[in-house]
Protein backbone atom coordinates (compact mmCIF):
# COMPACT_ATOMS: atom_id res chain seq x y z
CA UNK A 1 0.00 0.00 0.00
CA UNK A 2 1.37 3.40 -1.03
CA UNK A 3 0.86 6.20 1.50
CA UNK A 4 1.82 9.85 0.96
CA UNK A 5 2.53 12.05 3.99
CA UNK A 6 1.96 15.80 3.62
CA UNK A 7 2.37 18.67 6.08
CA UNK A 8 5.82 18.44 7.71
CA UNK A 9 9.23 20.02 7.14
CA UNK A 10 10.69 16.63 6.41
CA UNK A 11 12.72 13.79 7.86
CA UNK A 12 15.11 13.11 9.53
CA UNK A 13 13.10 14.89 12.23
CA UNK A 14 14.73 18.01 13.66
CA UNK A 15 11.94 19.65 15.63
CA UNK A 16 8.19 19.40 16.04
CA UNK A 17 5.59 16.85 17.01
CA UNK A 18 4.52 15.87 13.50
CA UNK A 19 8.13 15.41 12.38
CA UNK A 20 8.69 13.08 15.35
CA UNK A 21 5.48 11.25 14.48
CA UNK A 22 6.65 10.54 10.93
CA UNK A 23 10.17 9.66 12.10
CA UNK A 24 8.72 6.95 14.31
CA UNK A 25 5.92 5.43 12.22
CA UNK A 26 8.31 4.77 9.32
CA UNK A 27 11.35 2.52 9.64
CA UNK A 28 11.40 -0.24 12.25
CA UNK A 29 7.78 0.35 13.33
CA UNK A 30 6.43 0.12 9.77
CA UNK A 31 4.83 -3.04 8.39
CA UNK A 32 6.41 -4.55 5.29
CA UNK A 33 3.27 -4.00 3.21
CA UNK A 34 3.31 -0.20 3.68
CA UNK A 35 5.40 2.03 1.40
CA UNK A 36 5.63 5.64 2.57
CA UNK A 37 6.47 8.74 0.53
CA UNK A 38 7.09 11.88 2.60
CA UNK A 39 6.86 15.33 1.04
CA UNK A 40 9.60 17.59 2.40
CA UNK A 41 10.69 21.22 2.08
CA UNK A 42 13.90 21.51 0.05
CA UNK A 43 14.46 24.88 1.75
CA UNK A 44 14.27 23.40 5.25
CA UNK A 45 15.98 20.10 4.33
CA UNK A 46 18.84 21.21 2.04
CA UNK A 47 20.64 17.82 1.88
CA UNK A 48 17.67 16.43 -0.12
CA UNK A 49 18.40 12.76 0.41
CA UNK A 50 16.19 10.59 -1.85
CA UNK A 51 15.35 7.96 0.79
CA UNK A 52 15.30 7.63 4.56
CA UNK A 53 14.46 4.55 6.63
CA UNK A 54 13.19 2.77 3.51
CA UNK A 55 10.85 5.71 2.85
CA UNK A 56 10.88 7.73 -0.38
CA UNK A 57 11.33 11.51 -0.03
CA UNK A 58 9.93 14.10 -2.46
CA UNK A 59 10.82 17.80 -2.26
CA UNK A 60 8.84 21.02 -2.62
CA UNK A 61 10.72 24.29 -3.11
CA UNK A 62 8.90 26.27 -0.40
CA UNK A 63 9.37 26.78 3.32
CA UNK A 64 7.14 24.62 5.52
CA UNK A 65 6.68 27.21 8.28
CA UNK A 66 4.76 30.46 8.72
CA UNK A 67 2.50 31.79 5.99
CA UNK A 68 4.39 29.84 3.31
CA UNK A 69 3.19 26.57 4.92
CA UNK A 70 -0.16 27.11 3.19
CA UNK A 71 1.10 27.05 -0.43
CA UNK A 72 3.68 24.44 0.62
CA UNK A 73 0.96 22.06 1.80
CA UNK A 74 -1.16 22.77 -1.28
CA UNK A 75 1.75 22.08 -3.64
CA UNK A 76 2.45 18.84 -1.78
CA UNK A 77 -1.19 17.77 -2.14
CA UNK A 78 -1.12 18.44 -5.88
CA UNK A 79 2.03 16.32 -6.25
CA UNK A 80 0.46 13.53 -4.16
CA UNK A 81 -2.84 13.43 -6.04
CA UNK A 82 -1.84 10.40 -8.19
CA UNK A 83 -0.14 7.13 -7.39
CA UNK A 84 -1.16 6.71 -3.76
CA UNK A 85 -3.81 4.66 -1.99
CA UNK A 86 -3.91 7.08 0.94
CA UNK A 87 -2.84 10.70 1.51
CA UNK A 88 -2.11 11.41 5.19
CA UNK A 89 -2.25 15.17 5.85
CA UNK A 90 -0.72 16.38 9.12
CA UNK A 91 -2.23 19.69 10.22
CA UNK A 92 -4.88 21.84 8.59
CA UNK A 93 -3.02 24.93 7.30
CA UNK A 94 -3.40 23.94 3.63
CA UNK A 95 -6.77 22.21 3.95
CA UNK A 96 -8.70 25.04 2.30
CA UNK A 97 -7.52 23.16 -0.81
CA UNK A 98 -9.22 19.89 0.19
CA UNK A 99 -12.54 20.54 -1.63
CA UNK A 100 -10.51 20.79 -4.85
CA UNK A 101 -8.21 17.87 -4.02
CA UNK A 102 -11.25 15.63 -3.59
CA UNK A 103 -12.00 16.12 -7.28
CA UNK A 104 -8.38 15.54 -8.37
CA UNK A 105 -7.60 12.28 -6.59
CA UNK A 106 -8.98 8.81 -6.04
CA UNK A 107 -6.83 8.42 -2.93
CA UNK A 108 -8.35 8.12 0.52
CA UNK A 109 -7.71 11.32 2.49
CA UNK A 110 -6.86 11.19 6.21
CA UNK A 111 -6.27 14.42 8.17
CA UNK A 112 -4.75 14.74 11.62
CA UNK A 113 -6.16 18.11 12.69
CA UNK A 114 -3.59 18.58 15.49
CA UNK A 115 -4.67 20.97 18.28
CA UNK A 116 -7.26 23.72 17.96
CA UNK A 117 -4.81 26.06 16.27
CA UNK A 118 -7.26 28.96 15.92
CA UNK A 119 -7.56 29.20 19.70
CA UNK A 120 -3.87 29.92 20.26
CA UNK A 121 -3.21 33.36 21.72
CA UNK A 122 -0.38 34.15 19.31
CA UNK A 123 -2.68 34.54 16.26
CA UNK A 124 -4.40 37.75 15.20
CA UNK A 125 -7.99 38.08 14.02
CA UNK A 126 -7.48 37.24 10.32
CA UNK A 127 -5.19 34.30 11.09
CA UNK A 128 -7.76 32.87 13.53
CA UNK A 129 -10.53 33.21 10.94
CA UNK A 130 -8.41 31.50 8.28
CA UNK A 131 -7.47 28.67 10.64
CA UNK A 132 -11.14 28.08 11.52
CA UNK A 133 -11.99 27.89 7.81
CA UNK A 134 -9.08 25.47 7.20
CA UNK A 135 -10.19 23.28 10.09
CA UNK A 136 -13.76 23.20 8.76
CA UNK A 137 -12.55 22.24 5.28
CA UNK A 138 -10.41 19.50 6.78
CA UNK A 139 -13.19 17.95 8.86
CA UNK A 140 -15.87 18.16 6.16
CA UNK A 141 -13.73 16.86 3.28
CA UNK A 142 -11.49 14.22 4.83
CA UNK A 143 -12.49 10.57 4.58
CA UNK A 144 -11.08 10.10 8.09
CA UNK A 145 -10.28 12.69 10.77
CA UNK A 146 -7.68 11.96 13.46
CA UNK A 147 -7.71 13.65 16.89
CA UNK A 148 -4.68 13.23 19.13
CA UNK A 149 -6.59 13.82 22.38
CA UNK A 150 -10.04 12.86 23.65
CA UNK A 151 -10.83 16.54 24.26
CA UNK A 152 -10.17 17.22 20.54
CA UNK A 153 -12.26 14.17 19.61
CA UNK A 154 -15.14 15.53 21.71
CA UNK A 155 -14.75 18.96 20.08
CA UNK A 156 -15.05 17.47 16.56
CA UNK A 157 -18.14 15.52 17.63
CA UNK A 158 -19.82 18.52 19.28
CA UNK A 159 -18.97 21.16 16.68
CA UNK A 160 -19.12 19.19 13.42
CA UNK A 161 -21.25 16.14 14.36
CA UNK A 162 -18.49 13.95 12.95
CA UNK A 163 -16.51 11.08 14.44
CA UNK A 164 -12.74 11.49 14.77
CA UNK A 165 -10.40 8.55 15.30
CA UNK A 166 -8.36 8.93 18.49
CA UNK A 167 -4.61 8.39 17.98
CA UNK A 168 -2.12 10.08 20.30
CA UNK A 169 1.69 10.33 20.02
CA UNK A 170 4.44 7.97 21.07
CA UNK A 171 7.17 8.92 23.47
CA UNK A 172 9.37 5.88 23.98
CA UNK A 173 11.98 7.27 21.58
CA UNK A 174 12.98 9.54 24.48
CA UNK A 175 14.47 6.51 26.30
CA UNK A 176 18.16 6.06 25.45
CA UNK A 177 21.02 3.75 26.29
CA UNK A 178 23.94 5.86 27.48
CA UNK A 179 26.39 5.19 30.28
CA UNK A 180 26.28 6.68 33.75
CA UNK A 181 29.60 8.35 33.02
CA UNK A 182 28.12 10.13 29.98
CA UNK A 183 25.05 11.15 31.96
CA UNK A 184 27.13 12.57 34.79
CA UNK A 185 29.20 14.54 32.30
CA UNK A 186 26.01 16.10 30.90
CA UNK A 187 24.80 17.05 34.37
CA UNK A 188 28.17 18.61 35.14
CA UNK A 189 28.11 20.56 31.88
CA UNK A 190 24.84 22.23 32.85
CA UNK A 191 25.65 22.66 36.53
CA UNK A 192 22.92 20.32 37.78
CA UNK A 193 22.90 17.78 40.63
CA UNK A 194 21.08 14.43 40.55
CA UNK A 195 17.48 14.66 41.84
CA UNK A 196 17.86 18.30 42.86
CA UNK A 197 16.12 20.15 40.04
CA UNK A 198 12.99 20.32 37.90
CA UNK A 199 12.97 20.33 34.10
CA UNK A 200 10.75 21.99 31.50
CA UNK A 201 11.00 21.58 27.70
CA UNK A 202 8.84 23.79 25.48
CA UNK A 203 8.58 26.64 23.02
CA UNK A 204 8.78 29.95 24.87
CA UNK A 205 5.26 31.24 24.20
CA UNK A 206 2.60 32.82 26.47
CA UNK A 207 0.20 29.89 26.02
CA UNK A 208 2.84 27.61 27.55
CA UNK A 209 2.76 29.74 30.74
CA UNK A 210 6.53 30.18 30.80
CA UNK A 211 6.16 33.39 32.84
CA UNK A 212 4.08 31.58 35.47
CA UNK A 213 6.59 28.72 35.78
CA UNK A 214 9.54 31.09 36.17
CA UNK A 215 7.66 33.15 38.74
CA UNK A 216 6.95 30.03 40.82
CA UNK A 217 10.57 28.90 40.81
CA UNK A 218 11.78 32.42 41.57
CA UNK A 219 9.51 32.35 44.65
CA UNK A 220 10.41 28.83 45.76
CA UNK A 221 14.15 28.94 45.24
CA UNK A 222 14.06 25.44 43.72
CA UNK A 223 16.41 24.75 40.80
CA UNK A 224 14.86 24.65 37.31
CA UNK A 225 16.40 23.65 33.98
CA UNK A 226 14.18 25.40 31.43
CA UNK A 227 14.95 24.37 27.84
CA UNK A 228 13.49 26.48 25.03
CA UNK A 229 13.98 28.98 22.21
CA UNK A 230 14.84 32.06 24.29
CA UNK A 231 15.65 34.28 21.30
CA UNK A 232 12.47 33.46 19.38
CA UNK A 233 10.25 36.44 20.31
CA UNK A 234 10.00 39.58 22.39
CA UNK A 235 8.15 37.55 25.04
CA UNK A 236 11.01 35.04 25.25
CA UNK A 237 13.70 37.72 25.30
CA UNK A 238 11.97 39.69 28.06
CA UNK A 239 11.66 36.60 30.27
CA UNK A 240 15.30 35.74 29.64
CA UNK A 241 16.40 39.25 30.58
CA UNK A 242 14.30 39.14 33.77
CA UNK A 243 15.25 35.69 35.07
CA UNK A 244 18.55 34.54 33.52
CA UNK A 245 20.66 36.06 36.29
CA UNK A 246 18.93 34.08 39.06
CA UNK A 247 21.24 31.38 40.46
CA UNK A 248 18.56 28.68 40.71
CA UNK A 249 17.35 29.08 37.11
CA UNK A 250 19.13 27.51 34.11
CA UNK A 251 17.58 29.02 30.98
CA UNK A 252 19.02 26.72 28.34
CA UNK A 253 18.73 27.15 24.57
CA UNK A 254 16.82 24.48 22.65
CA UNK A 255 18.41 21.02 22.89
CA UNK A 256 17.66 18.50 20.13
CA UNK A 257 20.14 15.76 21.06
CA UNK A 258 18.08 12.90 22.52
CA UNK A 259 20.94 11.55 24.64
CA UNK A 260 21.38 14.92 26.35
CA UNK A 261 17.65 15.25 26.93
CA UNK A 262 17.54 11.71 28.30
CA UNK A 263 20.21 12.49 30.89
CA UNK A 264 18.57 15.73 31.96
CA UNK A 265 15.12 14.14 32.25
CA UNK A 266 16.39 11.01 34.02
CA UNK A 267 18.05 12.90 36.85
CA UNK A 268 15.32 15.51 37.47
CA UNK A 269 13.02 15.43 40.48
CA UNK A 270 9.94 16.80 38.65
CA UNK A 271 8.80 17.57 35.12
CA UNK A 272 6.87 20.85 34.81
CA UNK A 273 4.45 21.21 31.88
CA UNK A 274 2.81 24.57 31.28
CA UNK A 275 1.00 24.03 27.97
CA UNK A 276 -2.56 25.36 28.00
CA UNK A 277 -3.53 24.86 24.33
CA UNK A 278 -3.43 22.11 21.74
CA UNK A 279 -4.12 18.44 22.28
CA UNK A 280 -1.73 15.68 23.33
CA UNK A 281 1.64 17.38 23.65
CA UNK A 282 4.67 15.28 22.57
CA UNK A 283 6.99 16.60 25.29
CA UNK A 284 4.46 15.61 27.97
CA UNK A 285 4.13 12.08 26.57
CA UNK A 286 7.93 11.75 26.44
CA UNK A 287 8.24 12.90 30.06
CA UNK A 288 5.74 10.27 31.24
CA UNK A 289 8.16 7.47 30.31
CA UNK A 290 10.60 8.64 33.01
CA UNK A 291 8.20 7.96 35.89
CA UNK A 292 8.79 11.35 37.49
CA UNK A 293 6.06 13.38 39.20
CA UNK A 294 4.60 15.69 36.56
CA UNK A 295 3.31 19.13 37.52
CA UNK A 296 1.00 20.10 34.66
CA UNK A 297 -1.09 23.17 33.92
CA UNK A 298 -4.72 22.36 34.71
CA UNK A 299 -6.48 22.05 31.34
CA UNK A 300 -8.51 19.17 29.96
CA UNK A 301 -5.86 18.22 27.35
CA UNK A 302 -3.22 17.60 30.02
CA UNK A 303 -5.65 15.72 32.27
CA UNK A 304 -6.68 13.46 29.38
CA UNK A 305 -3.07 12.73 28.39
CA UNK A 306 -2.02 11.86 31.95
CA UNK A 307 -5.29 10.07 32.84
CA UNK A 308 -5.62 12.46 35.80
CA UNK A 309 -2.52 10.95 37.43
CA UNK A 310 -0.34 14.09 37.35
CA UNK A 311 -0.43 17.06 39.76
CA UNK A 312 -2.13 20.17 38.39
CA UNK A 313 -1.71 23.90 38.91
CA UNK A 314 -3.41 27.05 37.66
CA UNK A 315 -1.20 29.73 39.21
CA UNK A 316 2.37 30.39 40.25
CA UNK A 317 1.31 30.04 43.89
CA UNK A 318 -0.22 26.59 43.29
CA UNK A 319 2.90 25.44 41.46
CA UNK A 320 5.15 26.70 44.26
CA UNK A 321 3.05 24.72 46.79
CA UNK A 322 3.40 21.54 44.71
CA UNK A 323 7.18 21.98 44.67
CA UNK A 324 7.21 21.80 48.47
CA UNK A 325 5.13 18.57 48.62
CA UNK A 326 7.04 15.43 49.61
CA UNK A 327 4.62 12.64 48.64
CA UNK A 328 4.40 13.00 44.84
CA UNK A 329 4.57 9.76 42.83
CA UNK A 330 5.21 9.56 39.09
CA UNK A 331 5.28 5.77 38.70
CA UNK A 332 1.61 5.52 37.51
CA UNK A 333 2.50 7.86 34.65
CA UNK A 334 5.19 5.51 33.35
CA UNK A 335 2.68 2.62 33.32
CA UNK A 336 0.14 4.75 31.41
CA UNK A 337 2.81 5.71 28.88
CA UNK A 338 3.98 2.14 28.34
CA UNK A 339 0.40 0.98 27.76
CA UNK A 340 -0.75 3.82 25.51
CA UNK A 341 2.12 5.85 24.03
CA UNK A 342 4.64 3.51 22.41
CA UNK A 343 5.45 4.15 18.75
CA UNK A 344 4.84 0.54 17.81
CA UNK A 345 1.27 0.91 19.07
CA UNK A 346 0.79 4.30 17.37
CA UNK A 347 2.17 3.05 14.02
CA UNK A 348 -0.21 0.09 14.11
CA UNK A 349 -3.18 2.40 14.72
CA UNK A 350 -2.27 4.48 11.66
CA UNK A 351 -1.83 1.40 9.50
CA UNK A 352 -5.23 0.07 10.52
CA UNK A 353 -6.75 3.31 9.21
CA UNK A 354 -5.04 2.95 5.83
C-alpha positions as CSV (number, residue, x, y, z in Angstrom):
1,X,0.0,0.0,0.0
2,X,1.4,3.4,-1.0
3,X,0.9,6.2,1.5
4,X,1.8,9.8,1.0
5,X,2.5,12.0,4.0
6,X,2.0,15.8,3.6
7,X,2.4,18.7,6.1
8,X,5.8,18.4,7.7
9,X,9.2,20.0,7.1
10,X,10.7,16.6,6.4
11,X,12.7,13.8,7.9
12,X,15.1,13.1,9.5
13,X,13.1,14.9,12.2
14,X,14.7,18.0,13.7
15,X,11.9,19.6,15.6
16,X,8.2,19.4,16.0
17,X,5.6,16.9,17.0
18,X,4.5,15.9,13.5
19,X,8.1,15.4,12.4
20,X,8.7,13.1,15.3
21,X,5.5,11.3,14.5
22,X,6.6,10.5,10.9
23,X,10.2,9.7,12.1
24,X,8.7,6.9,14.3
25,X,5.9,5.4,12.2
26,X,8.3,4.8,9.3
27,X,11.3,2.5,9.6
28,X,11.4,-0.2,12.2
29,X,7.8,0.4,13.3
30,X,6.4,0.1,9.8
31,X,4.8,-3.0,8.4
32,X,6.4,-4.6,5.3
33,X,3.3,-4.0,3.2
34,X,3.3,-0.2,3.7
35,X,5.4,2.0,1.4
36,X,5.6,5.6,2.6
37,X,6.5,8.7,0.5
38,X,7.1,11.9,2.6
39,X,6.9,15.3,1.0
40,X,9.6,17.6,2.4
41,X,10.7,21.2,2.1
42,X,13.9,21.5,0.0
43,X,14.5,24.9,1.8
44,X,14.3,23.4,5.2
45,X,16.0,20.1,4.3
46,X,18.8,21.2,2.0
47,X,20.6,17.8,1.9
48,X,17.7,16.4,-0.1
49,X,18.4,12.8,0.4
50,X,16.2,10.6,-1.8
51,X,15.4,8.0,0.8
52,X,15.3,7.6,4.6
53,X,14.5,4.5,6.6
54,X,13.2,2.8,3.5
55,X,10.9,5.7,2.8
56,X,10.9,7.7,-0.4
57,X,11.3,11.5,0.0
58,X,9.9,14.1,-2.5
59,X,10.8,17.8,-2.3
60,X,8.8,21.0,-2.6
61,X,10.7,24.3,-3.1
62,X,8.9,26.3,-0.4
63,X,9.4,26.8,3.3
64,X,7.1,24.6,5.5
65,X,6.7,27.2,8.3
66,X,4.8,30.5,8.7
67,X,2.5,31.8,6.0
68,X,4.4,29.8,3.3
69,X,3.2,26.6,4.9
70,X,-0.2,27.1,3.2
71,X,1.1,27.1,-0.4
72,X,3.7,24.4,0.6
73,X,1.0,22.1,1.8
74,X,-1.2,22.8,-1.3
75,X,1.7,22.1,-3.6
76,X,2.5,18.8,-1.8
77,X,-1.2,17.8,-2.1
78,X,-1.1,18.4,-5.9
79,X,2.0,16.3,-6.3
80,X,0.5,13.5,-4.2
81,X,-2.8,13.4,-6.0
82,X,-1.8,10.4,-8.2
83,X,-0.1,7.1,-7.4
84,X,-1.2,6.7,-3.8
85,X,-3.8,4.7,-2.0
86,X,-3.9,7.1,0.9
87,X,-2.8,10.7,1.5
88,X,-2.1,11.4,5.2
89,X,-2.2,15.2,5.9
90,X,-0.7,16.4,9.1
91,X,-2.2,19.7,10.2
92,X,-4.9,21.8,8.6
93,X,-3.0,24.9,7.3
94,X,-3.4,23.9,3.6
95,X,-6.8,22.2,3.9
96,X,-8.7,25.0,2.3
97,X,-7.5,23.2,-0.8
98,X,-9.2,19.9,0.2
99,X,-12.5,20.5,-1.6
100,X,-10.5,20.8,-4.9
101,X,-8.2,17.9,-4.0
102,X,-11.3,15.6,-3.6
103,X,-12.0,16.1,-7.3
104,X,-8.4,15.5,-8.4
105,X,-7.6,12.3,-6.6
106,X,-9.0,8.8,-6.0
107,X,-6.8,8.4,-2.9
108,X,-8.3,8.1,0.5
109,X,-7.7,11.3,2.5
110,X,-6.9,11.2,6.2
111,X,-6.3,14.4,8.2
112,X,-4.8,14.7,11.6
113,X,-6.2,18.1,12.7
114,X,-3.6,18.6,15.5
115,X,-4.7,21.0,18.3
116,X,-7.3,23.7,18.0
117,X,-4.8,26.1,16.3
118,X,-7.3,29.0,15.9
119,X,-7.6,29.2,19.7
120,X,-3.9,29.9,20.3
121,X,-3.2,33.4,21.7
122,X,-0.4,34.2,19.3
123,X,-2.7,34.5,16.3
124,X,-4.4,37.8,15.2
125,X,-8.0,38.1,14.0
126,X,-7.5,37.2,10.3
127,X,-5.2,34.3,11.1
128,X,-7.8,32.9,13.5
129,X,-10.5,33.2,10.9
130,X,-8.4,31.5,8.3
131,X,-7.5,28.7,10.6
132,X,-11.1,28.1,11.5
133,X,-12.0,27.9,7.8
134,X,-9.1,25.5,7.2
135,X,-10.2,23.3,10.1
136,X,-13.8,23.2,8.8
137,X,-12.6,22.2,5.3
138,X,-10.4,19.5,6.8
139,X,-13.2,17.9,8.9
140,X,-15.9,18.2,6.2
141,X,-13.7,16.9,3.3
142,X,-11.5,14.2,4.8
143,X,-12.5,10.6,4.6
144,X,-11.1,10.1,8.1
145,X,-10.3,12.7,10.8
146,X,-7.7,12.0,13.5
147,X,-7.7,13.7,16.9
148,X,-4.7,13.2,19.1
149,X,-6.6,13.8,22.4
150,X,-10.0,12.9,23.6
151,X,-10.8,16.5,24.3
152,X,-10.2,17.2,20.5
153,X,-12.3,14.2,19.6
154,X,-15.1,15.5,21.7
155,X,-14.7,19.0,20.1
156,X,-15.0,17.5,16.6
157,X,-18.1,15.5,17.6
158,X,-19.8,18.5,19.3
159,X,-19.0,21.2,16.7
160,X,-19.1,19.2,13.4
161,X,-21.2,16.1,14.4
162,X,-18.5,13.9,12.9
163,X,-16.5,11.1,14.4
164,X,-12.7,11.5,14.8
165,X,-10.4,8.5,15.3
166,X,-8.4,8.9,18.5
167,X,-4.6,8.4,18.0
168,X,-2.1,10.1,20.3
169,X,1.7,10.3,20.0
170,X,4.4,8.0,21.1
171,X,7.2,8.9,23.5
172,X,9.4,5.9,24.0
173,X,12.0,7.3,21.6
174,X,13.0,9.5,24.5
175,X,14.5,6.5,26.3
176,X,18.2,6.1,25.4
177,X,21.0,3.8,26.3
178,X,23.9,5.9,27.5
179,X,26.4,5.2,30.3
180,X,26.3,6.7,33.8
181,X,29.6,8.3,33.0
182,X,28.1,10.1,30.0
183,X,25.0,11.2,32.0
184,X,27.1,12.6,34.8
185,X,29.2,14.5,32.3
186,X,26.0,16.1,30.9
187,X,24.8,17.1,34.4
188,X,28.2,18.6,35.1
189,X,28.1,20.6,31.9
190,X,24.8,22.2,32.8
191,X,25.7,22.7,36.5
192,X,22.9,20.3,37.8
193,X,22.9,17.8,40.6
194,X,21.1,14.4,40.6
195,X,17.5,14.7,41.8
196,X,17.9,18.3,42.9
197,X,16.1,20.1,40.0
198,X,13.0,20.3,37.9
199,X,13.0,20.3,34.1
200,X,10.8,22.0,31.5
201,X,11.0,21.6,27.7
202,X,8.8,23.8,25.5
203,X,8.6,26.6,23.0
204,X,8.8,30.0,24.9
205,X,5.3,31.2,24.2
206,X,2.6,32.8,26.5
207,X,0.2,29.9,26.0
208,X,2.8,27.6,27.5
209,X,2.8,29.7,30.7
210,X,6.5,30.2,30.8
211,X,6.2,33.4,32.8
212,X,4.1,31.6,35.5
213,X,6.6,28.7,35.8
214,X,9.5,31.1,36.2
215,X,7.7,33.2,38.7
216,X,6.9,30.0,40.8
217,X,10.6,28.9,40.8
218,X,11.8,32.4,41.6
219,X,9.5,32.4,44.6
220,X,10.4,28.8,45.8
221,X,14.2,28.9,45.2
222,X,14.1,25.4,43.7
223,X,16.4,24.8,40.8
224,X,14.9,24.7,37.3
225,X,16.4,23.6,34.0
226,X,14.2,25.4,31.4
227,X,15.0,24.4,27.8
228,X,13.5,26.5,25.0
229,X,14.0,29.0,22.2
230,X,14.8,32.1,24.3
231,X,15.6,34.3,21.3
232,X,12.5,33.5,19.4
233,X,10.3,36.4,20.3
234,X,10.0,39.6,22.4
235,X,8.2,37.6,25.0
236,X,11.0,35.0,25.3
237,X,13.7,37.7,25.3
238,X,12.0,39.7,28.1
239,X,11.7,36.6,30.3
240,X,15.3,35.7,29.6
241,X,16.4,39.3,30.6
242,X,14.3,39.1,33.8
243,X,15.3,35.7,35.1
244,X,18.5,34.5,33.5
245,X,20.7,36.1,36.3
246,X,18.9,34.1,39.1
247,X,21.2,31.4,40.5
248,X,18.6,28.7,40.7
249,X,17.3,29.1,37.1
250,X,19.1,27.5,34.1
251,X,17.6,29.0,31.0
252,X,19.0,26.7,28.3
253,X,18.7,27.1,24.6
254,X,16.8,24.5,22.7
255,X,18.4,21.0,22.9
256,X,17.7,18.5,20.1
257,X,20.1,15.8,21.1
258,X,18.1,12.9,22.5
259,X,20.9,11.5,24.6
260,X,21.4,14.9,26.3
261,X,17.6,15.2,26.9
262,X,17.5,11.7,28.3
263,X,20.2,12.5,30.9
264,X,18.6,15.7,32.0
265,X,15.1,14.1,32.3
266,X,16.4,11.0,34.0
267,X,18.1,12.9,36.9
268,X,15.3,15.5,37.5
269,X,13.0,15.4,40.5
270,X,9.9,16.8,38.6
271,X,8.8,17.6,35.1
272,X,6.9,20.9,34.8
273,X,4.5,21.2,31.9
274,X,2.8,24.6,31.3
275,X,1.0,24.0,28.0
276,X,-2.6,25.4,28.0
277,X,-3.5,24.9,24.3
278,X,-3.4,22.1,21.7
279,X,-4.1,18.4,22.3
280,X,-1.7,15.7,23.3
281,X,1.6,17.4,23.6
282,X,4.7,15.3,22.6
283,X,7.0,16.6,25.3
284,X,4.5,15.6,28.0
285,X,4.1,12.1,26.6
286,X,7.9,11.8,26.4
287,X,8.2,12.9,30.1
288,X,5.7,10.3,31.2
289,X,8.2,7.5,30.3
290,X,10.6,8.6,33.0
291,X,8.2,8.0,35.9
292,X,8.8,11.4,37.5
293,X,6.1,13.4,39.2
294,X,4.6,15.7,36.6
295,X,3.3,19.1,37.5
296,X,1.0,20.1,34.7
297,X,-1.1,23.2,33.9
298,X,-4.7,22.4,34.7
299,X,-6.5,22.0,31.3
300,X,-8.5,19.2,30.0
301,X,-5.9,18.2,27.4
302,X,-3.2,17.6,30.0
303,X,-5.7,15.7,32.3
304,X,-6.7,13.5,29.4
305,X,-3.1,12.7,28.4
306,X,-2.0,11.9,32.0
307,X,-5.3,10.1,32.8
308,X,-5.6,12.5,35.8
309,X,-2.5,11.0,37.4
310,X,-0.3,14.1,37.4
311,X,-0.4,17.1,39.8
312,X,-2.1,20.2,38.4
313,X,-1.7,23.9,38.9
314,X,-3.4,27.1,37.7
315,X,-1.2,29.7,39.2
316,X,2.4,30.4,40.3
317,X,1.3,30.0,43.9
318,X,-0.2,26.6,43.3
319,X,2.9,25.4,41.5
320,X,5.1,26.7,44.3
321,X,3.1,24.7,46.8
322,X,3.4,21.5,44.7
323,X,7.2,22.0,44.7
324,X,7.2,21.8,48.5
325,X,5.1,18.6,48.6
326,X,7.0,15.4,49.6
327,X,4.6,12.6,48.6
328,X,4.4,13.0,44.8
329,X,4.6,9.8,42.8
330,X,5.2,9.6,39.1
331,X,5.3,5.8,38.7
332,X,1.6,5.5,37.5
333,X,2.5,7.9,34.6
334,X,5.2,5.5,33.3
335,X,2.7,2.6,33.3
336,X,0.1,4.7,31.4
337,X,2.8,5.7,28.9
338,X,4.0,2.1,28.3
339,X,0.4,1.0,27.8
340,X,-0.7,3.8,25.5
341,X,2.1,5.8,24.0
342,X,4.6,3.5,22.4
343,X,5.4,4.2,18.8
344,X,4.8,0.5,17.8
345,X,1.3,0.9,19.1
346,X,0.8,4.3,17.4
347,X,2.2,3.1,14.0
348,X,-0.2,0.1,14.1
349,X,-3.2,2.4,14.7
350,X,-2.3,4.5,11.7
351,X,-1.8,1.4,9.5
352,X,-5.2,0.1,10.5
353,X,-6.8,3.3,9.2
354,X,-5.0,2.9,5.8
